[in-house]
Amino acid sequence: MKTTKLKVEKVYKVFGDHPKQALKMVAKGLEKDEIFAKTGQTLGVNNASFEVYSGEIFVIMGLSGSGKSTLVRLLNRLIEPTSGNIFIDNDNVTTMSKKDLRQTRREKVSMVFQSFALLPHMSVVENASFGLTLDGYTKQEAEQKALEALEQVGLEAYSESYPDELSGGMQQRVGIARALATGSEIMLMDEAFSALDPLIRTEMQDELVKLQEKNQRTIIFISHDLDEAMRIGDRIAIMEQGNIVQIGTPEEILRNPETQYVESFFKGVSMSEVLSAKHIINRKFFSVPKKESQGLKTLSRLLDDSDYDYAYITTSNKAFVGVVTMEALQSARNNTDRVEDAYLPDVLTIDAETPLNEIIGMMSEAPCPLPVVNEQKQMIGILTRSKLLKALDPN
């Protein structure tokens, strides 16, 4: 069951000296440009309401001026909302005292910006531990936590280097390590990879997904790039003129854009090129740890009781071993009486990040729904022909 980590209820942000005047016009149905023309007030965010689930990457995307960066800064009150409520773990951020807000920022929320914001006179480990030292940790404690975070982003060997000795991608890794070191449960990332070269940017996107599998933080990621949003996002919120116009999984938005504005983002985009296996997997499947599948008779009974057609055998670490059917199990019982001889032949595993256009050939020859695995080769779901065909041709 999904747990709500962050909840936004009817949040508005008006920039100007008379926000109540602008809100009255919003209530009458006037648009952002009309309000500015009449009052000089800028409607930055208009009636934003959404929930972010624990452990997901929630991408907020839109064109320049759509309000996405304003919205992310409202979440921890770097910008004060004009009205509405924001909850983190059921605590109302908008009504917190300054003391409680500082504590929430220290303990629960960290930010990674587009600019690396590294201090040039400090080493990598000093930069990564900087926030912790401000929070009262001893230098030794702070640097130990920072070293652990640097190890997660692959920079432990550069701990004594200085920012000007690192590439742009490495500097952004330090920024991410600084956020990880605080142990915060929520990471706000505002165009974090936009300043990087395309190749490094793609590498950082992949790195973020890998880190997320290990850490399971709740990440709100701001982006104007469709490929980036589709690559990393569990769900995407699309903004236009301060409004959230659609929220959904990449597959849902690709299939059913709710406005012409949303549709324009995906004009000319091929489902098979943008979506990957992780977007269309079935996470419900019947798996049996290998240690429990030693007997063909026992395995047959488990499969029969499961109401599934296939049993996926995995290691204790959830790595895929093989897949069996009742027919294959019966055949093995009549011959060798070995579970391994019941495994269906030619069952390939699919990496979760594999684009759909690279899966078509694999699926056409597959004897069963194929297992989908993450970076650690753990089985996270299965991919069926019907799911693939539906994604490629919704009609």
C-alpha positions as CSV (number, residue, x, y, z in Angstrom):
1,M,0.0,0.0,0.0
2,K,1.3,3.4,-1.0
3,T,2.1,5.9,1.9
4,T,1.7,9.6,1.3
5,K,4.9,11.4,2.3
6,L,4.0,14.9,1.1
7,K,0.6,16.4,0.4
8,V,-0.2,19.7,-1.2
9,E,-3.7,21.2,-0.8
10,K,-5.0,24.1,-2.9
11,V,-1.7,26.0,-2.8
12,Y,-1.5,29.5,-4.4
13,K,1.5,31.8,-4.8
14,V,1.0,35.4,-5.9
15,F,4.0,37.7,-6.3
16,G,3.1,41.3,-5.6
17,D,1.9,43.7,-3.0
18,H,-1.9,42.8,-3.2
19,P,-2.2,39.0,-3.5
20,K,-5.8,39.0,-2.2
21,Q,-6.8,41.1,-5.1
22,A,-5.3,38.6,-7.5
23,L,-6.9,35.7,-5.7
24,K,-10.3,37.3,-6.1
25,M,-9.7,37.5,-9.8
26,V,-8.6,33.8,-9.9
27,A,-11.9,32.9,-8.2
28,K,-13.7,34.7,-11.1
29,G,-11.9,32.6,-13.6
30,L,-9.3,35.1,-14.9
31,E,-6.0,33.7,-16.3
32,K,-2.5,34.6,-15.2
33,D,-1.8,37.1,-18.1
34,E,-5.1,38.9,-17.5
35,I,-4.4,39.2,-13.8
36,F,-1.0,40.7,-14.4
37,A,-2.3,43.1,-17.0
38,K,-5.0,44.4,-14.6
39,T,-3.1,44.4,-11.3
40,G,0.6,43.9,-11.9
41,Q,0.4,40.8,-9.6
42,T,2.0,37.6,-10.9
43,L,0.2,34.3,-10.3
44,G,3.1,31.9,-9.8
45,V,1.2,28.8,-8.7
46,N,-2.5,28.4,-9.1
47,N,-4.5,26.0,-6.9
48,A,-1.9,23.2,-6.8
49,S,-3.1,19.9,-5.2
50,F,-1.3,16.6,-5.3
51,E,0.3,13.9,-3.2
52,V,3.8,12.4,-3.4
53,Y,4.2,8.8,-2.2
54,S,7.0,7.6,0.0
55,G,9.9,6.3,-2.1
56,E,8.9,7.6,-5.5
57,I,10.5,10.0,-7.9
58,F,7.9,12.6,-8.7
59,V,8.8,14.8,-11.6
60,I,7.3,18.3,-12.1
61,M,7.9,19.5,-15.6
62,G,6.9,22.4,-17.8
63,L,8.2,25.2,-20.0
64,S,10.1,28.1,-18.6
65,G,7.7,30.3,-16.6
66,S,5.3,27.5,-15.9
67,G,5.8,27.7,-12.1
68,K,7.6,24.5,-11.5
69,S,10.6,26.1,-9.7
70,T,8.3,28.3,-7.6
71,L,6.3,25.2,-6.6
72,V,9.3,23.2,-5.4
73,R,10.4,26.1,-3.3
74,L,7.0,26.4,-1.7
75,L,7.3,22.8,-0.4
76,N,9.9,23.7,2.2
77,R,8.8,27.4,2.5
78,L,11.9,28.9,0.8
79,I,9.1,30.8,-0.8
80,E,6.1,31.5,1.4
81,P,2.7,30.3,-0.1
82,T,0.0,32.9,-0.4
83,S,-2.6,30.3,0.7
84,G,-3.2,26.6,1.0
85,N,-1.6,23.8,3.0
86,I,1.5,21.6,2.6
87,F,1.9,18.5,4.7
88,I,5.0,16.4,5.3
89,D,4.2,13.3,7.3
90,N,0.9,14.9,8.3
91,D,2.7,17.9,9.8
92,N,1.5,21.2,8.3
93,V,4.5,23.0,7.0
94,T,2.6,26.2,6.2
95,T,1.7,26.8,9.9
96,M,5.0,25.7,11.4
97,S,6.9,28.1,13.7
98,K,10.3,29.2,12.4
99,K,11.9,26.9,14.9
100,D,9.9,23.9,13.8
101,L,10.4,24.8,10.1
102,R,14.2,24.9,10.6
103,Q,14.1,21.5,12.3
104,T,12.0,20.0,9.4
105,R,14.4,21.4,6.8
106,R,17.4,19.9,8.8
107,E,15.9,16.5,9.4
108,K,13.4,15.8,6.6
109,V,14.1,17.9,3.5
110,S,17.3,18.5,1.5
111,M,17.8,20.4,-1.8
112,V,20.0,19.9,-4.8
113,F,20.1,22.9,-7.2
114,Q,21.2,23.3,-10.8
115,S,24.2,25.3,-9.7
116,F,26.6,23.0,-7.8
117,A,27.0,25.6,-5.0
118,L,30.3,24.0,-3.8
119,L,32.7,26.1,-1.8
120,P,35.9,26.3,-3.8
121,H,38.2,26.6,-0.7
122,M,36.8,23.4,0.9
123,S,37.7,19.8,-0.1
124,V,35.0,17.4,-1.4
125,V,34.4,15.8,2.0
126,E,34.2,19.2,3.7
127,N,31.7,20.3,1.1
128,A,29.7,17.2,1.5
129,S,29.7,17.5,5.3
130,F,29.0,21.3,5.4
131,G,25.3,21.0,6.2
132,L,26.0,18.6,9.0
133,T,28.6,20.8,10.7
134,L,26.0,23.6,10.6
135,D,23.6,21.3,12.4
136,G,26.0,20.8,15.3
137,Y,27.7,17.6,14.4
138,T,31.4,17.3,15.3
139,K,33.8,17.5,12.4
140,Q,34.6,13.8,12.8
141,E,30.9,12.8,12.9
142,A,30.0,15.0,9.9
143,E,32.9,13.8,7.7
144,Q,32.2,10.2,8.5
145,K,28.6,10.6,7.3
146,A,29.9,12.5,4.3
147,L,32.3,9.8,3.4
148,E,29.5,7.2,3.5
149,A,27.5,9.4,1.1
150,L,30.4,10.0,-1.2
151,E,30.9,6.3,-1.4
152,Q,27.3,5.9,-2.6
153,V,27.9,8.3,-5.5
154,G,31.3,6.8,-6.3
155,L,33.5,9.7,-5.1
156,E,35.1,8.3,-2.0
157,A,38.5,8.4,-3.7
158,Y,38.2,12.1,-4.4
159,S,37.3,13.1,-0.8
160,E,40.4,15.3,-0.4
161,S,40.2,16.8,-3.9
162,Y,38.8,20.3,-4.5
163,P,35.9,21.3,-6.7
164,D,38.0,22.8,-9.5
165,E,39.7,19.4,-9.8
166,L,36.4,17.7,-10.6
167,S,34.3,17.5,-13.8
168,G,30.8,19.0,-13.9
169,G,29.2,15.7,-13.4
170,M,31.5,14.9,-10.4
171,Q,30.7,18.3,-8.8
172,Q,27.0,17.5,-9.1
173,R,27.6,14.2,-7.4
174,V,29.1,16.0,-4.5
175,G,25.9,18.1,-4.3
176,I,23.9,14.9,-4.2
177,A,26.2,13.4,-1.6
178,R,25.7,16.5,0.5
179,A,21.9,15.9,0.4
180,L,22.3,12.2,1.1
181,A,24.6,12.8,4.1
182,T,21.9,14.6,6.0
183,G,19.8,11.5,6.0
184,S,16.8,13.5,4.8
185,E,13.8,11.5,3.7
186,I,12.8,14.0,1.0
187,M,15.1,15.4,-1.7
188,L,14.0,18.4,-3.7
189,M,16.0,18.6,-7.0
190,D,15.5,21.8,-9.0
191,E,16.8,21.3,-12.6
192,A,19.7,19.4,-10.9
193,F,21.2,18.1,-14.2
194,S,20.4,20.9,-16.6
195,A,23.9,22.5,-16.5
196,L,25.6,19.2,-17.5
197,D,26.6,18.0,-20.9
198,P,24.1,15.6,-22.5
199,L,26.2,12.5,-22.0
200,I,27.0,13.3,-18.4
201,R,23.4,14.3,-17.8
202,T,22.2,10.9,-19.0
203,E,24.8,9.2,-16.7
204,M,23.6,11.2,-13.8
205,Q,20.0,10.3,-14.5
206,D,21.0,6.6,-14.4
207,E,23.0,7.2,-11.3
208,L,20.0,8.8,-9.6
209,V,17.8,5.8,-10.4
210,K,20.4,3.4,-9.0
211,L,20.7,5.5,-5.8
212,Q,17.0,5.5,-5.5
213,E,16.8,1.7,-5.6
214,K,19.3,1.6,-2.7
215,N,18.0,4.5,-0.6
216,Q,14.3,4.8,-1.4
217,R,14.1,8.5,-0.7
218,T,11.1,10.5,-1.7
219,I,12.4,12.7,-4.6
220,I,10.6,15.7,-6.2
221,F,12.5,16.5,-9.3
222,I,12.0,19.6,-11.4
223,S,12.7,19.4,-15.1
224,H,11.8,21.0,-18.5
225,D,13.1,18.0,-20.4
226,L,10.7,15.3,-21.5
227,D,13.3,12.6,-22.0
228,E,14.6,13.2,-18.5
229,A,11.2,13.1,-17.0
230,M,10.3,9.8,-18.7
231,R,13.6,8.3,-17.8
232,I,13.5,8.8,-14.1
233,G,10.0,9.6,-13.1
234,D,7.6,7.2,-11.4
235,R,4.9,9.9,-12.0
236,I,5.0,13.2,-13.8
237,A,3.1,16.4,-13.1
238,I,2.9,18.8,-16.0
239,M,2.5,22.6,-15.3
240,E,1.3,25.4,-17.5
241,Q,0.9,29.0,-16.5
242,G,1.1,28.1,-12.8
243,N,-1.5,25.3,-13.1
244,I,-0.9,21.6,-12.8
245,V,-2.7,20.3,-15.9
246,Q,-2.1,16.6,-15.6
247,I,-0.5,14.1,-13.3
248,G,0.2,10.4,-14.1
249,T,2.7,7.8,-15.0
250,P,4.7,8.3,-18.2
251,E,2.6,5.6,-19.8
252,E,-0.7,7.2,-18.7
253,I,0.3,10.6,-19.9
254,L,1.6,9.4,-23.2
255,R,-1.6,7.4,-23.9
256,N,-4.1,10.0,-22.7
257,P,-2.9,13.6,-22.8
258,E,-5.7,15.6,-21.2
259,T,-5.0,19.0,-22.9
260,Q,-3.5,20.2,-26.2
261,Y,-0.6,21.7,-24.1
262,V,0.2,18.2,-22.7
263,E,-0.2,16.7,-26.2
264,S,2.3,19.1,-27.6
265,F,5.0,17.8,-25.3
266,F,4.7,14.4,-26.9
267,K,4.1,15.4,-30.5
268,G,6.2,13.1,-32.6
269,V,7.3,11.0,-29.6
270,S,7.3,7.2,-30.2
271,M,6.1,5.1,-27.3
272,S,8.7,2.5,-28.2
273,E,11.5,4.9,-27.8
274,V,10.5,6.8,-24.7
275,L,8.9,4.1,-22.6
276,S,11.1,1.3,-21.1
277,A,10.3,-2.0,-19.5
278,K,9.9,-0.6,-16.1
279,H,7.0,1.6,-17.3
280,I,4.8,-1.4,-18.3
281,I,5.7,-4.3,-16.1
282,N,3.3,-6.3,-14.1
283,R,4.5,-6.2,-10.5
284,K,2.2,-9.1,-9.5
285,F,3.6,-12.5,-10.2
286,F,4.1,-15.8,-8.4
287,S,7.7,-16.4,-7.2
288,V,9.2,-19.1,-5.1
289,P,12.6,-19.0,-3.4
290,K,14.8,-21.7,-4.8
291,K,15.4,-23.3,-1.4
292,E,11.7,-23.9,-1.2
293,S,11.4,-25.4,-4.6
294,Q,13.6,-28.5,-4.2
295,G,10.8,-31.0,-4.5
296,L,8.8,-31.2,-7.7
297,K,5.7,-32.3,-5.8
298,T,5.9,-29.4,-3.4
299,L,6.5,-26.9,-6.2
300,S,3.5,-28.3,-8.1
301,R,1.3,-27.9,-5.1
302,L,2.4,-24.3,-4.6
303,L,1.8,-23.4,-8.2
304,D,-1.6,-25.2,-8.2
305,D,-2.7,-23.2,-5.1
306,S,-1.5,-19.9,-6.5
307,D,-3.9,-19.5,-9.4
308,Y,-1.0,-18.5,-11.6
309,D,0.2,-20.2,-14.8
310,Y,3.9,-19.7,-14.1
311,A,6.1,-19.9,-11.1
312,Y,9.3,-17.8,-11.2
313,I,12.1,-19.4,-9.2
314,T,14.5,-16.9,-7.5
315,T,17.4,-16.8,-5.2
316,S,17.2,-15.5,-1.6
317,N,18.3,-12.1,-3.1
318,K,15.4,-12.2,-5.6
319,A,17.7,-12.9,-8.6
320,F,15.9,-14.8,-11.4
321,V,16.8,-18.5,-11.6
322,G,14.1,-20.1,-13.8
323,V,10.4,-20.4,-14.6
324,V,8.1,-23.5,-14.6
325,T,4.6,-24.4,-15.6
326,M,2.4,-27.3,-14.3
327,E,3.0,-29.2,-17.6
328,A,6.8,-28.8,-17.3
329,L,6.8,-29.9,-13.7
330,Q,4.7,-33.0,-14.6
331,S,7.1,-33.9,-17.4
332,A,10.1,-33.6,-15.1
333,R,8.4,-35.8,-12.5
334,N,7.9,-38.4,-15.1
335,N,11.5,-38.3,-16.2
336,T,14.4,-37.0,-14.1
337,D,12.6,-35.8,-11.0
338,R,14.8,-32.7,-11.0
339,V,13.4,-29.2,-10.6
340,E,16.0,-27.8,-12.9
341,D,14.8,-29.9,-15.8
342,A,11.4,-28.3,-15.5
343,Y,12.7,-24.8,-16.2
344,L,11.4,-23.4,-19.5
345,P,14.2,-23.0,-22.1
346,D,15.3,-19.7,-23.7
347,V,13.8,-17.4,-21.0
348,L,15.7,-14.1,-21.2
349,T,15.7,-11.5,-18.5
350,I,15.0,-7.9,-19.4
351,D,16.7,-4.9,-17.8
352,A,14.2,-2.5,-16.4
353,E,15.7,0.4,-18.3
354,T,15.5,-1.3,-21.7
355,P,13.5,0.7,-24.3
356,L,10.4,-1.0,-25.7
357,N,11.7,-1.0,-29.2
358,E,14.5,-3.2,-28.1
359,I,12.2,-5.7,-26.4
360,I,9.9,-6.5,-29.4
361,G,12.1,-9.2,-30.8
362,M,12.7,-10.8,-27.4
363,M,9.0,-11.0,-26.6
364,S,8.1,-12.5,-30.0
365,E,10.1,-15.7,-29.2
366,A,9.4,-15.8,-25.5
367,P,7.8,-19.0,-24.1
368,C,6.3,-17.0,-21.2
369,P,6.1,-13.5,-19.7
370,L,9.7,-12.4,-19.4
371,P,11.2,-11.5,-16.0
372,V,12.3,-7.9,-15.6
373,V,15.3,-7.1,-13.4
374,N,16.8,-4.1,-11.8
375,E,20.4,-3.0,-11.7
376,Q,21.2,-5.5,-9.0
377,K,19.6,-8.3,-11.2
378,Q,16.7,-8.6,-8.7
379,M,13.4,-9.6,-10.3
380,I,10.9,-6.7,-10.0
381,G,8.1,-7.8,-12.3
382,I,7.2,-9.6,-15.5
383,L,6.4,-8.3,-19.0
384,T,3.6,-9.9,-21.1
385,R,3.0,-9.7,-24.8
386,S,-0.4,-8.1,-24.2
387,K,1.1,-5.3,-22.1
388,L,3.8,-4.6,-24.7
389,L,1.3,-4.5,-27.6
390,K,-1.1,-2.3,-25.7
391,A,1.7,0.1,-24.9
392,L,2.9,0.2,-28.6
393,D,-0.6,0.5,-30.0
394,P,-3.2,1.8,-27.5
395,N,-6.0,1.4,-30.1
